[in-house]
Amino acid sequence: MREEVSEETQKDENSIHEIEVVSTSSKYLSLLTSKDRDFLLSPTGTQVKVSDLEGKVIGIYFSANWYQPCRIFTQVLAKTYHQLRSNGSEFEVVFVSSDEDMDAFNNYHNACMPWLAVPFSDLESKKELNRRFDVEAIPCLVILQPEDGGGGRRREEGGAELRDGVEVVYRYGAEAFPFTKERLEELEREERERRKSQTVISLLTNHDRDFLLGHHPSPKQVPVEILTGKTVGLYFSAQGCVPGMNFTPKLISIHRKIKEKLLENEDEDFEIVLISSDRNQTEFDSHLNSLPWLALPFGDPIINNLTKYFDIQAIPCLVILGPDGKTVTKHGRSLVNLYGEDAYPFTDAKVELLEKKMDEAAQMLPRSEKHAGHRHELTLVSEGSGGGPFICCDCEEQGSGWAYQCIDCGYEVHPKCVRPPVAADNAPASGD
């Protein structure tokens, strides 16, 4: 099925924020009240006056316990929240729930959130907040500035709101505070400078460690410098990641095939480094032992830095670095799924060539197909005729460009995943 998030691959990574002028802090605080209520709820159920938020930077957090991306981001936001509160930053978050019922709301708010919430029973206020901030998907974090704009700098035109709070927190965490346009532009400038001087050494080492972990033939430390001059894949994953369970065996196979192709070329090589999100050391050890490549040590602080630096919002994710250490693409997983070992070295020029070959091959495909996994006829589509980035309903991996799509219900598969129905599927029912 096609996903809205697929559009993120086309975003300009250097322009992640949109600031629009809104009215003074007292007016946006009024959005958090109703004619019958002037308070919010703490996780313990204590009533906290909305007026206590005067002068603070406020994040309006639209979320629900039943949606995994919300649960994942809640953990990230909670870490940022604790960091900011511990250093005295004037920051507060207000949860606007889309949970199924009061019990789900209470469990989610009490167990996972250290911040305030609009009462679950206040449906009108929640509906108005969703309407006011045009919330189309969750998780969504809208950050509102106080009247002085943070840092004592008064904004002549009132406060400002940041609509892309989820992306900003994923990317910068507490460093983004006070989430002003000026602060975000400063961070972007710093990030551009880091990217200009980016090398595999600067990405994967720190003052305490200059090695990675390997395990063939036995556990050992491998100097990061051996990766210099090679194409490197940074593989963000975890052993318990269900999509990773599907993709990792494929990546192991493709990595081996690429290495075999490069045996005759001493000037090229391809290595993969695991950037683990495993929950504990035991899980990490088991994960690494199942893989034929290197890894950052479990819990290394660089893991969080890389996650923010490359704006990793979902795993598994494969970031490709060129021989010079610069980023080639963040979409290595999609390229592996689409082109297999032919995707190497993952450059724009190689992808353009592969897309051209795919277009030529598509001209030979039937305009429509019957597929064993779906009851309706599927139509061949391209980006120019209703296609584009999608998740294959058969192999559940990413796709782009050409696909067979059900016009009736949106079912979509890679052309290579189409399987003819078995004869029994087409046989008339008894009595027809």
Rosetta blueprint (number, residue, H / E / L):
1 M L
2 R L
3 E L
4 E H
5 V H
6 S H
7 E H
8 E H
9 T H
10 Q H
11 K L
12 D L
13 E L
14 N L
15 S L
16 I L
17 H L
18 E L
19 I E
20 E E
21 V E
22 V L
23 S L
24 T L
25 S H
26 S H
27 K H
28 Y H
29 L H
30 S H
31 L L
32 L L
33 T L
34 S E
35 K L
36 D L
37 R E
38 D L
39 F E
40 L E
41 L E
42 S L
43 P L
44 T L
45 G L
46 T L
47 Q E
48 V E
49 K E
50 V H
51 S H
52 D H
53 L H
54 E L
55 G L
56 K L
57 V E
58 I E
59 G E
60 I E
61 Y E
62 F E
63 S E
64 A L
65 N L
66 W L
67 Y L
68 Q H
69 P H
70 C H
71 R H
72 I H
73 F H
74 T H
75 Q H
76 V H
77 L H
78 A H
79 K H
80 T H
81 Y H
82 H H
83 Q H
84 L H
85 R H
86 S H
87 N L
88 G L
89 S L
90 E L
91 F E
92 E E
93 V E
94 V E
95 F E
96 V E
97 S E
98 S L
99 D L
100 E L
101 D L
102 M H
103 D H
104 A H
105 F H
106 N H
107 N H
108 Y H
109 H H
110 N H
111 A H
112 C H
113 M L
114 P L
115 W L
116 L E
117 A E
118 V L
119 P L
120 F L
121 S L
122 D L
123 L H
124 E H
125 S H
126 K H
127 K H
128 E H
129 L H
130 N H
131 R H
132 R H
133 F L
134 D L
135 V L
136 E L
137 A L
138 I L
139 P L
140 C E
141 L E
142 V E
143 I E
144 L E
145 Q L
146 P L
147 E L
148 D L
149 G L
150 G L
151 G L
152 G L
153 R L
154 R L
155 R L
156 E L
157 E L
158 G L
159 G L
160 A E
161 E E
162 L E
163 R L
164 D L
165 G H
166 V H
167 E H
168 V H
169 V H
170 Y H
171 R H
172 Y H
173 G H
174 A H
175 E H
176 A H
177 F L
178 P L
179 F L
180 T L
181 K H
182 E H
183 R H
184 L H
185 E H
186 E H
187 L H
188 E H
189 R H
190 E H
191 E H
192 R H
193 E H
194 R H
195 R H
196 K H
197 S L
198 Q L
199 T L
200 V H
201 I H
202 S H
203 L H
204 L H
205 T L
206 N E
207 H L
208 D L
209 R E
210 D L
211 F E
212 L E
213 L E
214 G E
215 H L
216 H L
217 P L
218 S L
219 P L
220 K E
221 Q E
222 V E
223 P E
224 V H
225 E H
226 I H
227 L H
228 T L
229 G L
230 K L
231 T E
232 V E
233 G E
234 L E
235 Y E
236 F E
237 S E
238 A L
239 Q L
240 G L
241 C L
242 V H
243 P H
244 G H
245 M H
246 N H
247 F H
248 T H
249 P H
250 K H
251 L H
252 I H
253 S H
254 I H
255 H H
256 R H
257 K H
258 I H
259 K H
260 E H
261 K H
262 L L
263 L L
264 E L
265 N L
266 E L
267 D L
268 E L
269 D L
270 F E
271 E E
272 I E
273 V E
274 L E
275 I E
276 S E
277 S L
278 D L
279 R L
280 N L
281 Q H
282 T H
283 E H
284 F H
285 D H
286 S H
287 H H
288 L H
289 N H
290 S L
291 L L
292 P L
293 W L
294 L E
295 A E
296 L L
297 P L
298 F L
299 G L
300 D L
301 P H
302 I H
303 I H
304 N H
305 N H
306 L H
307 T H
308 K H
309 Y H
310 F L
311 D L
312 I L
313 Q L
314 A L
315 I L
316 P L
317 C E
318 L E
319 V E
320 I E
321 L E
322 G L
323 P L
324 D L
325 G L
326 K L
327 T E
328 V E
329 T E
330 K L
331 H L
332 G H
333 R H
334 S H
335 L H
336 V H
337 N H
338 L H
339 Y H
340 G H
341 E H
342 D H
343 A H
344 Y L
345 P L
346 F L
347 T L
348 D H
349 A H
350 K H
351 V H
352 E H
353 L H
354 L H
355 E H
356 K H
357 K H
358 M H
359 D H
360 E H
361 A H
362 A H
363 Q L
364 M L
365 L L
366 P L
367 R L
368 S E
369 E E
370 K L
371 H L
372 A L
373 G L
374 H L
375 R L
376 H L
377 E L
378 L E
379 T E
380 L E
381 V E
382 S L
383 E H
384 G H
385 S H
386 G L
387 G L
388 G L
389 P L
390 F E
391 I E
392 C L
393 C L
394 D L
395 C L
396 E L
397 E L
398 Q E
399 G E
400 S L
401 G L
402 W L
403 A E
404 Y E
405 Q E
406 C L
407 I L
408 D L
409 C L
410 G L
411 Y L
412 E E
413 V E
414 H L
415 P H
416 K H
417 C H
418 V L
419 R L
420 P L
421 P L
422 V L
423 A H
424 A H
425 D H
426 N H
427 A L
428 P L
429 A L
430 S L
431 G L
432 D L
